[in-house]
Amino acid sequence: MQIFSAAEVHQQLNFPLLIANLKQAFANSVDLPRRQVYPLQQGKPDAFALLPAWDNQGIAVKAFTYMPDNPKKDPALASLYSQILLFDRHTGQPQALIDGTSVTYWRTAAVSALAASFLARQDAKRLLLLGTGNLAPFMALAHASVRPLTEIRIWGRRPEAVAEVIRNVARERPDLHLSPAGDLAEEVPQADIISCATGAHEPLFNGEWVSPGSHCDLVGNHHKDGRECDSQLVLNSSVYVDSRTNVLHEAGELLIPMAEGLISESHVLGELADLCRGTAIGRKHPQERTLFKSVGSALADLAAARTVFNGTGN
């Protein structure tokens, strides 16, 4: 059994290859169990989670711990640790143990970009990225791999974090015009793609600011009572998700307007698998507002882990 560190994951993966492999995996996907998140102590956010997935080639299970107070205890500690165990589907033999945190960055961004390849306008040039965490550079680079972006505006609450994201993206894509975003009331209407990867529990902007023809991508929130966008944006948009099962169990972006009586489950027009199979159309006209909500899919973990493993010649 091979062991892959975070550095080896980054060395093996690139977005064109990963997005192509994800598209194939989702097109061939089968029903998978909902991921299980176990609270470790009542009244505290500490949690342990298991995400299983399988297809006709492999079996994977991602396990992760979430302990948000870790950095306060020791700056050397992360709030999240994750590992993926990959098995051969035909023999059941363990094949690899792969750093799951790095895989999660890659597959989260690649899933969003794959969705955007169906939902964003073909001529999308301007990306507005909200968020400056570890995931942010991956989101920018992934979207730039599927649409002819020329400009990326980065929004965050700390200027030094915005500058760091710009440096990281520029290192990989010096051809892009990268700059800090200003007032969202001015930035949002000008964006062709809006990608939100924040820890926000309240809507980041007014949904009425989003221009016709724009695509919105929401990946930061995993809480029933939190959301990165308001109900109006959901109402105004054609909505697609990575997994109905997970999103309708976890994502306040849809659960809150459902509780308000504004939408029903039928407002979700399809899953990413439907788009990949061609059973859902995706963007239907240039002025359509589209929205993709992702909370994470174990199938994406499986496809990404297999891409890492196969990249070594296995």
VMD Tcl script that draws the C-alpha trace (Angstrom):
set ca {
  {0.00 0.00 0.00}
  {1.32 3.41 -0.98}
  {1.21 6.50 1.21}
  {0.83 9.96 -0.33}
  {1.66 13.13 1.56}
  {0.09 16.52 0.87}
  {3.15 17.53 -1.16}
  {2.80 14.42 -3.34}
  {-0.92 15.13 -3.88}
  {-0.10 18.64 -5.12}
  {2.57 17.22 -7.39}
  {0.25 14.64 -8.97}
  {-2.85 16.76 -9.61}
  {-3.76 19.39 -12.18}
  {-7.19 20.79 -12.92}
  {-7.71 19.72 -16.57}
  {-6.96 16.08 -15.68}
  {-8.91 16.09 -12.41}
  {-11.97 17.81 -13.90}
  {-12.05 15.30 -16.77}
  {-11.84 12.39 -14.31}
  {-14.55 13.90 -12.11}
  {-16.84 14.32 -15.11}
  {-16.46 10.65 -15.98}
  {-16.97 9.58 -12.35}
  {-20.15 11.60 -11.92}
  {-21.53 10.46 -15.27}
  {-21.12 6.84 -14.15}
  {-22.08 7.38 -10.51}
  {-24.38 5.17 -8.48}
  {-26.39 5.98 -5.37}
  {-24.10 6.49 -2.39}
  {-24.82 6.63 1.33}
  {-25.08 10.02 2.99}
  {-21.94 10.99 4.81}
  {-21.99 10.58 8.56}
  {-20.90 13.39 10.87}
  {-20.60 12.52 14.54}
  {-20.48 15.23 17.23}
  {-17.77 14.35 19.74}
  {-19.11 16.35 22.67}
  {-22.48 17.93 23.33}
  {-22.38 21.72 23.11}
  {-19.04 21.77 21.25}
  {-18.38 21.83 17.49}
  {-15.75 19.07 17.62}
  {-16.72 16.35 15.16}
  {-15.58 13.18 13.40}
  {-16.91 12.30 9.94}
  {-16.87 9.38 7.50}
  {-17.52 9.69 3.75}
  {-17.70 6.35 1.88}
  {-17.94 5.94 -1.91}
  {-17.44 3.25 -4.52}
  {-17.77 2.60 -8.21}
  {-16.80 -0.25 -10.55}
  {-13.09 0.48 -10.09}
  {-12.53 1.44 -6.49}
  {-13.75 2.00 -2.97}
  {-12.75 4.97 -0.84}
  {-13.52 6.23 2.60}
  {-12.49 9.65 3.80}
  {-12.26 10.20 7.53}
  {-11.79 13.62 9.03}
  {-11.71 15.35 12.37}
  {-12.92 18.92 12.87}
  {-11.71 20.71 15.99}
  {-11.93 24.47 15.37}
  {-10.32 25.42 18.68}
  {-7.05 23.66 17.78}
  {-5.22 26.78 16.51}
  {-6.05 28.59 19.75}
  {-4.46 25.77 21.73}
  {-1.40 25.58 19.51}
  {-0.73 27.60 16.30}
  {0.95 24.52 14.85}
  {-2.34 22.60 14.98}
  {-4.91 22.71 12.16}
  {-8.65 22.71 12.76}
  {-9.20 19.88 10.29}
  {-7.27 16.67 9.61}
  {-8.26 14.18 6.94}
  {-7.12 10.93 5.33}
  {-8.50 8.89 2.42}
  {-8.13 5.10 2.26}
  {-8.41 3.69 -1.27}
  {-9.25 0.02 -2.03}
  {-9.38 -2.01 -5.22}
  {-13.06 -2.66 -6.08}
  {-12.48 -6.17 -7.48}
  {-10.17 -7.63 -4.85}
  {-10.76 -5.39 -1.85}
  {-7.01 -4.89 -1.43}
  {-5.93 -1.60 0.19}
  {-4.12 0.48 -2.44}
  {-3.25 3.81 -0.87}
  {-3.51 6.09 2.12}
  {-3.74 9.67 0.83}
  {-3.67 13.03 2.60}
  {-7.32 14.01 2.55}
  {-6.97 17.70 3.36}
  {-5.04 18.49 0.19}
  {-7.33 16.27 -1.89}
  {-10.33 18.17 -0.48}
  {-8.96 21.51 -1.72}
  {-8.42 20.13 -5.20}
  {-11.67 18.22 -5.54}
  {-13.84 20.99 -4.06}
  {-12.51 23.52 -6.54}
  {-12.62 21.04 -9.42}
  {-16.26 20.13 -8.70}
  {-17.20 23.82 -8.78}
  {-15.33 24.32 -12.04}
  {-16.95 21.23 -13.55}
  {-20.37 22.63 -12.64}
  {-19.39 26.00 -14.09}
  {-18.46 24.30 -17.36}
  {-22.17 23.52 -17.73}
  {-23.69 26.54 -16.01}
  {-21.50 29.62 -16.57}
  {-21.65 31.50 -19.86}
  {-19.07 30.37 -22.41}
  {-17.73 33.92 -22.65}
  {-17.39 34.51 -18.87}
  {-14.40 36.80 -18.35}
  {-14.67 38.22 -14.82}
  {-14.59 36.17 -11.62}
  {-15.42 37.60 -8.20}
  {-13.98 35.33 -5.51}
  {-15.22 35.81 -1.95}
  {-12.97 34.21 0.64}
  {-9.27 34.15 1.45}
  {-8.79 30.79 3.16}
  {-6.64 27.88 2.01}
  {-9.26 26.92 -0.57}
  {-9.36 30.32 -2.30}
  {-6.40 29.95 -4.72}
  {-7.68 26.54 -5.80}
  {-11.12 28.01 -6.58}
  {-9.63 30.79 -8.70}
  {-7.34 28.47 -10.65}
  {-10.05 25.86 -11.20}
  {-12.55 28.35 -12.64}
  {-9.82 29.83 -14.83}
  {-9.22 26.37 -16.28}
  {-12.78 26.04 -17.68}
  {-13.65 29.60 -18.75}
  {-11.61 32.28 -20.58}
  {-11.20 34.46 -17.51}
  {-9.13 37.61 -17.87}
  {-9.85 39.27 -14.53}
  {-10.25 37.95 -10.99}
  {-11.28 40.19 -8.11}
  {-10.60 38.86 -4.59}
  {-12.75 39.93 -1.65}
  {-11.92 39.34 2.00}
  {-12.05 41.06 5.35}
  {-8.26 41.16 5.84}
  {-6.21 42.99 3.19}
  {-3.11 40.93 3.97}
  {-5.03 37.70 3.31}
  {-6.35 39.07 0.01}
  {-2.79 39.96 -1.00}
  {-1.62 36.43 -0.16}
  {-4.31 34.85 -2.35}
  {-3.35 37.16 -5.21}
  {0.32 36.16 -4.88}
  {-0.54 32.45 -4.86}
  {-2.77 32.64 -7.93}
  {-0.36 34.92 -9.82}
  {2.43 32.40 -9.29}
  {0.45 29.84 -11.33}
  {-1.36 32.19 -13.74}
  {0.63 35.38 -14.33}
  {-1.55 36.07 -17.40}
  {-4.59 36.91 -15.23}
  {-5.34 40.40 -13.97}
  {-5.71 39.94 -10.21}
  {-6.78 42.69 -7.80}
  {-8.55 43.26 -4.48}
  {-12.32 43.69 -4.66}
  {-14.00 46.76 -3.23}
  {-17.61 47.37 -2.19}
  {-19.66 44.30 -3.07}
  {-22.59 46.48 -4.14}
  {-20.36 47.56 -7.02}
  {-18.44 44.32 -7.57}
  {-21.30 41.81 -7.67}
  {-23.22 43.33 -10.63}
  {-20.05 43.30 -12.76}
  {-19.14 39.64 -12.18}
  {-19.78 36.87 -14.69}
  {-18.99 34.21 -12.05}
  {-19.29 34.71 -8.29}
  {-17.56 32.06 -6.19}
  {-18.10 32.04 -2.42}
  {-15.75 30.04 -0.21}
  {-16.12 31.67 3.19}
  {-17.06 30.78 6.73}
  {-19.97 33.23 6.65}
  {-23.22 32.30 8.40}
  {-25.13 35.30 6.99}
  {-25.63 36.25 3.32}
  {-22.62 38.03 1.90}
  {-24.50 40.27 -0.54}
  {-27.96 41.20 -1.78}
  {-29.19 38.68 -4.32}
  {-30.78 41.47 -6.37}
  {-27.27 42.75 -7.16}
  {-26.49 39.66 -9.25}
  {-26.79 40.49 -12.94}
  {-28.75 38.37 -15.42}
  {-26.44 35.85 -17.04}
  {-24.22 35.42 -13.99}
  {-23.30 32.12 -12.36}
  {-22.94 31.78 -8.57}
  {-20.97 29.06 -6.87}
  {-21.38 28.43 -3.11}
  {-19.03 26.07 -1.25}
  {-18.27 27.59 2.15}
  {-21.29 26.81 4.30}
  {-22.20 23.35 5.67}
  {-24.71 24.41 8.32}
  {-28.50 24.16 8.24}
  {-28.87 27.58 9.86}
  {-26.10 29.34 7.88}
  {-25.84 30.54 4.32}
  {-23.60 32.53 1.99}
  {-26.46 33.87 -0.15}
  {-29.95 35.19 0.55}
  {-33.30 33.67 -0.40}
  {-33.79 36.14 -3.24}
  {-30.77 34.86 -5.14}
  {-32.04 31.30 -4.81}
  {-35.48 32.37 -6.05}
  {-33.97 34.22 -9.02}
  {-31.68 31.36 -10.08}
  {-31.75 27.99 -11.76}
  {-30.34 25.84 -8.95}
  {-28.13 22.76 -9.21}
  {-26.30 20.84 -6.46}
  {-23.52 18.33 -6.09}
  {-25.69 15.95 -4.04}
  {-29.39 16.36 -3.23}
  {-29.04 14.05 -0.23}
  {-26.23 16.02 1.37}
  {-27.34 19.53 0.38}
  {-30.93 19.06 1.56}
  {-29.59 17.77 4.86}
  {-26.92 20.38 5.49}
  {-27.16 23.57 3.43}
  {-29.00 26.59 4.80}
  {-28.86 28.24 1.38}
  {-31.75 25.97 0.39}
  {-33.12 24.82 3.74}
  {-33.83 28.36 4.97}
  {-35.93 29.46 1.95}
  {-37.66 26.07 2.11}
  {-38.53 26.73 5.78}
  {-39.77 30.18 4.76}
  {-42.14 28.53 2.29}
  {-40.48 30.24 -0.68}
  {-39.28 27.11 -2.49}
  {-39.70 23.35 -2.39}
  {-37.23 20.55 -3.14}
  {-38.33 20.73 -6.79}
  {-36.54 24.09 -7.07}
  {-33.35 22.06 -7.41}
  {-33.26 21.27 -11.13}
  {-30.56 18.64 -11.01}
  {-27.41 17.20 -9.53}
  {-23.91 17.42 -10.97}
  {-24.30 13.80 -12.10}
  {-27.35 14.80 -14.18}
  {-25.31 17.52 -15.90}
  {-22.45 15.10 -16.59}
  {-24.81 12.47 -18.03}
  {-26.69 15.02 -20.13}
  {-30.02 14.29 -18.42}
  {-30.09 17.91 -17.19}
  {-29.47 20.69 -19.70}
  {-27.65 23.26 -17.58}
  {-27.62 26.85 -18.82}
  {-30.51 27.40 -21.23}
  {-30.05 31.04 -22.30}
  {-27.48 33.85 -21.90}
  {-29.57 35.89 -19.45}
  {-30.30 33.01 -17.07}
  {-28.94 33.27 -13.54}
  {-27.52 29.94 -12.41}
  {-26.48 28.75 -8.95}
  {-24.49 25.71 -7.84}
  {-24.42 24.65 -4.20}
  {-21.82 22.14 -3.07}
  {-21.28 20.62 0.36}
  {-18.89 17.89 -0.77}
  {-19.30 14.47 -2.32}
  {-17.50 11.29 -1.37}
  {-17.57 10.35 -5.05}
  {-15.35 13.37 -5.76}
  {-12.96 12.18 -3.05}
  {-12.82 8.75 -4.68}
  {-12.17 10.16 -8.16}
  {-9.49 12.55 -6.91}
  {-7.78 9.90 -4.78}
  {-7.72 7.53 -7.75}
  {-6.23 10.29 -9.93}
  {-3.41 10.68 -7.40}
  {-2.85 6.91 -7.21}
  {-2.94 6.38 -10.99}
  {-0.59 9.28 -11.55}
  {2.25 7.16 -10.17}
  {1.80 4.62 -12.96}
  {-0.41 2.19 -11.03}
}
mol new
graphics top color blue
foreach p $ca { graphics top sphere $p radius 0.5 }
foreach p [lrange $ca 0 end-1] q [lrange $ca 1 end] { graphics top cylinder $p $q radius 0.2 }
display resetview
